[in-house]
Amino acid sequence: MSLRIIFMGTPDFSVPTLRALKEAGHEIVAVYSQPPRPAGRRGLDLTKSPVHQAAELLGIPVLTPLNFKAEEDRETFRALNADVAVVVAYGLLLPVAILEGTKLGCYNGHASLLPRWRGAAPIQRAIMAGDEKTGIIVMKMEKGLDTGPMALTKEVDISEAMTAGELHDKLMLVGARAMVEAMEKLEADDLPLTVQPEEDVLYAAKIDKSETRIDFSRPARDVHNHIRGLSPFPGAWFELEINGKPERVKVLASEVSGGQGEAGEVLADSAVLIACAEGALRLTRLQKAGGKPLDASDFLRGTPIAAGTILPSSAGEA
């Protein structure tokens, strides 16, 4: 036995779930993904999404409507006669016509412990807030932003050094296994649903570029969480004068350390140790604009930073 599944997803995060459902023996009747987007240095080439490319390798037909406003697109979806739609980071709010366009509805794999961190950037927001735990929840979708009843939960610990990139890679594999388990239970009519609690709701807004500049006037722990929550992309940054010109330097990894000084003050010649409002932060992996990521020791060999240098920080500036 197997389910007839419509899979809807776009980025790398979604690909393991698509492959896992296929390997579990389900019939993926179609894949929906965001349309190809301009790419390349001049933006002249259209690039298919990671899910689009993975589906083609699996021999699954791919549809890329801009949205589902046209009745023709809605009818195409219904005509697939699917048992269920599985949605993982598709990137589009689905209208009721699509949510009700399969026999059993639409199930979403969301990367947080709902109702905490509904929305677009749950992985980054969890780390930036200093959360020690997150997870994957499989939920039945309804009209509303990640508000549907929960079917399956898998928790994941967040270590104090884990970056958003590392957590992303871990959760996408956990999410694939969770969705396979959920679809197995759904097929067996053994997938109970639990309404989300109304308290403790938090929204994970999309990361805005104005948030990315490091503010050393905050406590070191908060700055550390900010850095790892934005690593490797889009990257938290500070401004450093190099060869007489201010340049942005991304920080990809850091460690909370001891030390005192003026906020933004470099405390040692031999390390990028920066004083914060409370404590200090050792910046351990950095990247100049146009350069490659470097460990702090390698960075300092090419770009020395003298102790006593004050790194400016202006929260909200981009």
C-alpha positions in Angstrom: 0.0 0.0 0.0 1.1 3.6 -0.6 -0.3 7.1 -0.7 -0.7 9.2 -3.8 1.2 12.3 -2.7 1.6 15.8 -4.2 4.9 17.2 -2.8 5.3 21.0 -2.5 8.8 22.5 -1.6 11.5 24.7 -2.9 14.9 24.9 -1.1 17.6 22.4 -0.1 15.8 21.9 3.2 12.9 20.2 1.4 14.9 17.7 -0.7 15.5 15.0 1.9 11.8 14.7 2.6 11.0 14.3 -1.1 13.5 11.6 -1.5 12.5 9.8 1.7 8.9 9.7 0.7 9.8 8.3 -2.7 12.1 5.7 -1.0 9.3 4.7 1.4 7.3 3.5 -1.6 4.8 6.3 -1.9 3.6 7.5 -5.3 4.7 11.1 -5.8 2.3 12.1 -8.6 3.7 15.6 -9.0 6.0 18.1 -7.4 5.2 21.8 -7.0 8.1 24.3 -6.5 8.7 28.0 -6.9 9.3 29.1 -10.5 12.9 29.2 -11.8 14.6 32.5 -10.7 17.3 34.7 -12.3 20.8 33.7 -11.2 24.4 34.2 -12.2 26.5 37.4 -12.0 24.1 39.3 -14.3 21.0 37.5 -13.4 20.4 36.4 -17.0 20.1 32.7 -16.3 17.0 31.1 -14.9 17.8 28.5 -12.2 15.5 25.8 -11.1 15.0 25.3 -7.3 16.8 22.4 -5.5 13.5 20.6 -5.2 12.8 21.1 -8.9 16.1 19.6 -9.8 15.8 16.7 -7.4 12.3 15.9 -8.8 13.5 15.8 -12.3 16.3 13.4 -11.3 13.6 11.2 -9.8 11.5 11.4 -12.9 8.6 13.2 -11.2 6.7 15.9 -13.2 7.2 19.4 -11.8 4.7 22.3 -11.8 5.8 25.9 -11.0 2.7 28.2 -10.9 3.5 31.7 -9.6 0.4 31.3 -7.3 -2.9 29.6 -7.3 -5.2 32.5 -8.1 -6.0 31.1 -11.6 -8.8 28.5 -11.6 -6.9 26.5 -14.2 -4.0 26.0 -11.7 -6.5 25.0 -8.9 -8.2 22.5 -11.2 -4.8 21.0 -12.3 -4.1 20.4 -8.6 -7.4 18.8 -7.9 -7.2 16.6 -11.1 -4.1 14.9 -9.8 -6.5 13.0 -7.5 -4.0 12.8 -4.7 -4.6 11.3 -1.3 -2.5 14.0 0.4 -0.2 17.0 -0.2 3.1 17.2 1.7 4.4 20.7 2.1 8.0 21.6 3.3 9.2 25.1 2.8 7.3 25.7 -0.3 7.3 29.5 0.1 3.7 30.3 -0.7 0.6 30.6 1.5 -1.9 28.1 0.1 -5.5 29.1 -0.5 -8.4 27.0 0.9 -9.0 25.5 -2.6 -5.5 23.9 -2.4 -5.7 23.0 1.3 -8.9 21.1 0.5 -7.8 19.9 -3.0 -6.8 16.3 -1.9 -8.7 13.6 -0.1 -6.8 13.9 3.2 -5.6 17.5 3.2 -2.2 19.1 3.3 0.5 18.2 5.9 3.4 20.6 6.6 6.8 19.9 8.1 7.7 23.0 10.1 11.1 23.5 11.8 10.0 24.7 15.3 8.1 23.5 18.3 4.8 25.2 17.6 3.3 27.6 18.5 6.7 29.0 19.2 8.3 30.4 16.0 5.5 30.3 13.4 6.6 31.9 10.2 9.4 32.2 7.8 12.7 32.0 9.8 12.1 29.6 12.7 15.7 28.2 12.7 17.4 31.5 12.8 15.0 33.0 15.4 15.3 30.1 17.8 19.1 30.4 17.9 19.0 34.2 18.1 16.7 34.0 21.1 19.0 31.6 22.8 16.6 28.6 22.7 18.1 25.3 23.9 15.6 23.2 22.1 13.6 23.2 18.9 12.3 20.5 16.5 10.1 19.4 13.7 6.4 19.4 13.9 4.2 17.7 11.2 0.9 19.6 11.2 -2.3 19.6 9.2 -2.5 22.8 7.4 -5.4 25.3 7.6 -5.9 28.8 6.5 -3.5 30.8 8.7 0.2 31.0 9.2 1.3 27.7 10.8 -1.8 27.5 12.9 -3.0 24.0 12.1 -3.4 21.1 14.5 -0.2 19.1 15.2 0.2 15.5 14.3 3.8 14.5 15.1 6.7 16.1 17.1 10.4 15.4 17.0 12.6 17.5 19.4 16.2 18.5 18.7 18.6 20.0 21.2 20.5 23.2 20.3 24.0 23.3 21.6 25.5 26.7 22.6 27.9 26.7 19.7 25.5 25.4 17.0 25.0 27.7 14.0 21.8 28.2 12.0 23.5 26.3 9.1 24.3 23.3 11.3 20.8 23.3 12.8 19.3 23.5 9.3 21.2 20.5 8.2 20.2 18.5 11.2 16.5 19.4 11.1 16.1 18.7 7.4 17.1 15.0 8.1 14.9 14.8 11.2 12.1 16.3 9.2 12.4 13.7 6.4 12.1 10.9 8.9 9.3 12.5 10.7 7.2 13.0 7.5 7.7 9.4 6.5 6.5 8.3 9.9 3.5 10.6 9.7 2.5 9.4 6.3 2.7 5.8 7.4 0.4 6.6 10.3 -1.9 8.6 8.1 -2.2 5.7 5.7 -3.1 3.4 8.6 -5.7 6.0 9.9 -3.6 6.3 13.0 -2.5 10.0 13.0 -4.2 11.8 15.8 -4.3 15.6 15.7 -3.8 18.0 18.6 -4.9 21.7 18.5 -2.1 24.1 19.1 -2.1 25.9 22.4 -3.2 29.5 22.3 -0.5 30.8 24.7 3.2 31.2 24.0 2.8 32.1 20.3 5.8 33.7 18.7 6.4 34.7 15.1 9.6 34.1 13.3 9.7 37.1 10.9 12.0 36.9 7.8 15.5 38.1 8.6 15.9 41.7 7.5 19.3 43.1 6.4 18.9 45.9 9.1 19.3 43.2 11.8 22.6 41.8 10.6 25.0 44.4 12.0 26.6 43.3 15.2 25.9 45.5 18.3 28.7 45.1 20.8 26.8 47.2 23.3 24.7 44.1 24.1 25.8 41.3 26.5 28.3 38.9 25.0 25.9 36.0 25.2 23.3 37.9 23.2 25.9 38.9 20.6 27.1 35.3 20.3 23.5 34.1 19.7 23.0 36.8 17.1 26.2 35.7 15.3 25.4 32.0 15.2 21.8 32.6 14.3 22.9 34.4 11.1 25.7 32.0 10.2 26.5 31.2 7.5 23.9 33.3 5.8 23.2 36.2 5.6 26.0 36.6 8.2 26.4 39.0 11.1 29.0 41.7 10.5 31.0 44.6 11.9 32.9 47.4 10.2 36.7 47.5 10.2 39.0 50.1 8.7 41.3 48.2 6.2 43.9 50.2 4.2 42.2 53.4 5.2 38.7 52.3 4.1 35.8 50.9 6.1 35.0 47.4 5.1 32.4 44.9 6.4 33.7 41.7 8.0 31.3 38.8 8.6 31.6 36.8 11.7 30.7 33.1 11.2 31.6 31.7 14.6 32.3 33.0 18.1 32.9 32.0 21.8 31.8 33.8 24.9 34.9 34.7 26.9 36.0 36.7 29.9 37.3 40.3 29.7 36.3 43.9 30.3 36.5 47.1 28.3 34.5 49.6 26.4 31.9 48.0 24.2 33.5 47.1 20.9 37.0 47.4 22.2 39.6 44.9 20.9 41.2 43.4 24.0 44.2 41.5 22.5 46.5 41.8 19.5 46.7 38.0 19.2 43.0 37.3 19.1 39.8 39.0 17.9 38.6 39.3 21.5 35.9 42.0 21.7 34.5 43.6 24.9 30.7 43.7 25.1 28.3 45.3 27.6 28.7 42.3 29.7 31.7 40.0 29.2 33.6 39.6 26.0 33.4 37.6 22.8 36.1 35.8 20.9 35.5 35.9 17.2 36.8 32.6 15.8 35.9 32.6 12.2 35.7 35.7 9.9 35.3 36.6 6.3 36.1 39.8 4.5 33.9 41.0 1.6 34.9 39.0 -1.4 37.2 36.8 0.6 36.9 33.2 1.9 36.1 32.3 5.5 39.2 32.2 7.7 40.0 31.1 11.3 40.8 34.1 13.4 44.6 33.3 13.5 44.7 33.2 9.7 42.6 36.4 9.4 44.9 38.3 11.8 48.0 37.3 9.8 46.6 39.2 6.7 44.6 41.8 8.6 46.0 42.6 12.0 43.7 44.4 14.5 45.5 46.2 17.3 44.4 46.0 20.9 42.5 49.1 21.9 40.8 49.4 18.5 37.1 50.3 19.0 34.8 48.5 16.5 31.8 50.7 15.8 28.4 49.2 16.3 25.1 50.8 15.4 22.1 48.5 15.8 19.6 48.8 12.9 22.1 50.2 10.4 22.7 48.1 7.2 
